[in-house]
Amino acid sequence: MTVSTADKRAKFRKLHESGCFVLPNPFDAGSAKALARLGFQAIASTSAGFAWSIGKADYRLTLDEVLGHLAALSTAVDIPVNADFEGGFADAPDGVAANVARAVATGVAGLSIEDSTGDKANPLYARDLAVARIKAARDAIDAAGGQVLLTGRCEAFLWGQSDLAFVIDRLTAYAEAGADCLYAPGIKTREEIAAVVKAVAPKPVNLLIGASGLSLRQAEDLGVRRISVGGSLARMAWAGFMRAAKEMAEQGSFNELAAGYPGGELNKMFG
């Protein structure tokens, strides 16, 4: 049964109302279908994972490549898809708005806009511009009907700016500008997480977990609403691939291939 885009969007918003859920990040249609078959209630794209899958580095994707990928994910599964929409593929708010409108048209149930510039010398947009970009995304979503859930991301910790007060100031400003969910990738300690949750309440918070860290239950106890894993699943897939490929290239042996997932099981999953 094919679920309508409207129903996916309504379900995605409902998921954010209480509890905590895992929002895993597939890197192509096949991995998206696998996650849906495993029972996850929603998924999110990963810019890094998708970029690697087409032989590019992260943050080297074009807008059209990302839009095509989002459309493919959204049509591959009957669960909501959240878009890692990076910085909106524009600096100016009007450019962000135009591109967000195109992302909404792919059928996604949510999307995020981050405040990183990609410039190591000036890694974050100035506060006023960053807020205006979130407001522009909000306006574009509202113009399309308002159902898509908007996540505002502060990337400070990922760029070595670990001032929690700075991050909270930005996240609360993004919430006031219309972000439905707030996200500060890089925060890890219970104290940091609890402070962010409290600052933006009652709006939900997304927590990034890329390796060992809090469990789902522990994150829920801190008030986190959803957990994403970024490019971690893609890195796991590449880990197996590279181990086997390096063994063949360097040793001329094929032992790692025995650890592959059974082809019959994959055929059953996708059949």
N, C-alpha and C positions, 0 to 999 in steps of 0.2 A: 504494500500500500504506500502510495506517495503522499507525504505530509506536505501541506501547503506552507509557503513561506510565512504567511501570517501566523499559522499555528506554531511554527518553529520559533518565531520571534516572541510569541506569547509565552511559550514554554521556557525560553531562555530567561526572560524577565522573572518568571515564577521561581526559577532555581535560585535567584539572588535574594529571595525574600527571607529565607531562614536556613539554618544549618550551614554545611560546608560541602562543596562537591569538587571533584577533580576534573579539570578541564585540560586533558592531554593534547599534545601538539603533533598531529601527523604531518608528513612532508609531501604526500601525494595522495591520489584517490584511493590506491590500494591500502595504504596504512590508515587512511580515514575509515574505510569500510571495516578493517580489522578492529579498530577501536570501537566502532559502533556495535559490531558483533559481540564484543566482550562486555557490552552493557553500559558503557559510559553514556551519560545523558546528554553531553554536548562535547564539542571539540573546538580547538582553536588552531589557526594556521601558525606557522613559525617562519619568519622571514629567512632566518639562517638555514633551517632545514630545507626549505624549498630552494634557496639559492644553491646550496651544495648539490642538490639533486639534479640541477641543470648545469653544473660545472662553473658556478660563479661564487665569489666570496659574498659574505653577508653585506648588506647595504650597497650592493651593486645591481640590484634588480631594477628593471624599468617599471613604470606604472602599468603599462599594458601587460607585461608578464604577470604581475601580481593580480591584476583584475581577472585575467584568464584563469589563473590558479584558484582564485576564490570562487569563481563560477564553477569550476570543475569539482571542488570540494563540496560546494552547496548542492550540486545535483547528484553527487555520489552517495550521499547519506540522507536519512530521514530524521536526523537529529540536528539541533542548531549548530551553526558554525560561527565562531568569533574570528574576526580578521585582525591579524597583526598588520596594521596599516602604516607601520613605521611613523614617519613624521608627516604623513599626508602627501608626500611627494611634491611639496611646494613650501616655500618660505612664507609668502604673504597669506593672510587669512582668506582672501577671496580665492586664491589658488587651492588652498586646503578645502574650502567649501565645495568647489567644483569637483575635486577629485573624490571627496567623500560621497557626493551625490552619485558618482559612477560606481563606487564601491557598494553603496546601498542597492543599486540595480542588479548586482550579481546574485543577490538572494541571501546575503549573510544576515545573521541575527544580531550581531554586535561587531564593534570595531574599536580599536584603540588608536589614540594619537599621542605621540611622545614629544618631549621637549628638547631632544638632542639634535644638534645641527650637523653632526658628522665632521665638524672642524675641531681638531685637537686643540687649537689655540683658543677657541671660544666654543666649548662643547655644548653649551645650553643656550637656548634663545633667551633674550632678556625677558624678565617677568611679564611686563605688560604685553609684549608680543606673544609670549607663550599662552597667556590667558586669552588673548584675542583669537588665537588659532583654535583653542577649544570651543570658544563661543561660535566661531564660524562653522566648526564641525556640527555643533548642536543645532544651529540654524538650518544647515543643509539637511540634517536628519529630520527635523521638524517639518521642513518643506515637503519632504517625501512621505510624511505620515507619522513620524515620530516613534515608530515601534522599535527601531534598531537601538540597542543598548550601547551607549558611548562610555568608553573607559579613558580616563585621563592619566597619563603616565609621566612621572618625574624620574628622569634617568640619572640624577645626580650621583648616586652611589656607584653606578657603573662607570662613571667618569672620575672616580676618586674624590668626589666631594661628599664626604660622609658626615655632613652637618645635618642632624635630624631635624632641627628647628627650621632650616632652610627647606627641607623636603616637605615638612608638614605645612609650611606657609604656602608652598606651591600647590600641594594637593587640595588644601581647603579652598584656594582660589579657583582651582579647576572645578571643584564641586559647585562653587557658587556660579561659575560660568556655564554650568549645565552638564557636567560629566555625571553619569549615573553610577559609575564604579571608579574606584581609585586604585592606583598601582604604582609601587615604588620598587622596581626590581633591584635586588642587592641588599635589602634589609634582611637580617637573619636572626638577630637575638630576640628572645621573648619580649624584652623591654622595648625594643624598637617597634616590633610588630604591634604590641599592645598600645603603644603611644599613637601610632598611625590609625589604628582602628578607632580609638577613642576620639581622635581629632576630627575625623570625617563622619562619624556616626550621625545619623543612622544609615548613611550610604555604605554599600558593601566595599570590601577591600579584597583585591587579588594578591596572592602571595606566590612568588616564584620559588620553586624548589628544584635545584639542578643536580643535586646529588643527595648525600645523607643530610638529614635535617629533621624537622618536626614531622610527626605522623599526621594523617588526616584528622584524627581525634584531637591531638594536641593543638593543631591550628584552629580547629573549631572552638576549642575551649578558650582561645585567645580572641575569638570573635571574627576570625577570617571567614569569608563567605565562599571563596573559590581558590583552588591551587592549580597553577599551570607549571609546565616543566620546560618551556622554551624549546631549544634545539636538542634537548637531552635524548629523546628517543631517536632522533636522526643520528646523533653521535654514537648511540649504541648500535644502530644498524651499520654505520660506517666502521665501527670497531671490529665487528665480525668479518665484514668484507675485507678490510685491510689486513687482518691477521691471516686469513686464508690466501689472499693475493700475494702478500709478502713471503709467505712460506713457499708458494709455488715459484716466485721469482728468485728467491735467494737460496732455497734448499732443493728445489726440484721435487718436493714431496707434497702430498695432498691430504695430510691427516686432519687438518682443520675443517675440511669439507664435511667430515662426519658429524660435526656439531650443528649442521644446518637444520633449519626447521623442515619437517617432512613435506615433500611436495604434494603428497596426497591430501594432507590436512589443509594445505593452502588451496588446493582445487576445491575441496569441500566448502571452505569458507567463502570462496568467490563464485562457487557454482550456482 
